[in-house]
Amino acid sequence: MTCSQQGNCLPPYQQDKMLAPIWQKIELQIKHLYQHNSQNGLLLKQHMQINQEQLTFLKKRHSPALYGEHGQTENIVASGYRIKI
């Protein structure tokens, strides 16, 4: 938490008539960016959770040995024969 958020200090450039309004715009833009960043973080977290649930579902119902955790094919032993899918 910064001192301007705590309310016990003055924002910079308050006395400068040219820089004060620019600084206010910067602060407002930072607040908007913070809100958007928080929303994006929540959306990403939800998408990652949904993706993990879908992968878990697919692994239970399909051959989990088809692809490895890095997306590469794996060797599978099927009825005594080694095959690569």
C-alpha positions, -999 to +999 in steps of 0.1 A: +000+000+000+014+034-010+013+064+012-013+081-011-036+050-006-032+054+031-041+090+029-012+103+050+008+119+022+003+142-007+005+130-043+036+143-062+033+174-084+003+187-065+017+222-066+027+221-102-002+233-124+011+216-155+021+182-140-007+178-114-035+170-139-012+147-158-004+128-126-041+125-118-048+110-152-019+086-147-034+075-113-068+070-128-053+049-156-034+028-131-066+021-112-084+010-144-054-012-154-054-028-119-091-036-122-087-051-157-056-071-146-076-085-117-105-095-139-081-111-164-065-130-136-098-144-125-108-153-160-075-171-166-079-190-133-114-201-144-102-212-178-073-232-163-097-249-139-121-258-167-093-271-189-080-292-160-115-306-154-118-315-191-084-331-192-093-352-161-126-362-178-108-372-210-081-392-192-107-412-174-127-421-205-099-424-231-066-441-233-045-421-209-013-436-224-019-421-259+000-389-252+024-380-225+022-350-203+042-329-228+018-338-257+042-362-273+032-398-283+042-426-261+051-462-268+023-486-258+025-523-254-006-539-269-009-577-268+028-582-267+037-559-296+053-525-291+035-499-311+039-461-313+008-440-317 
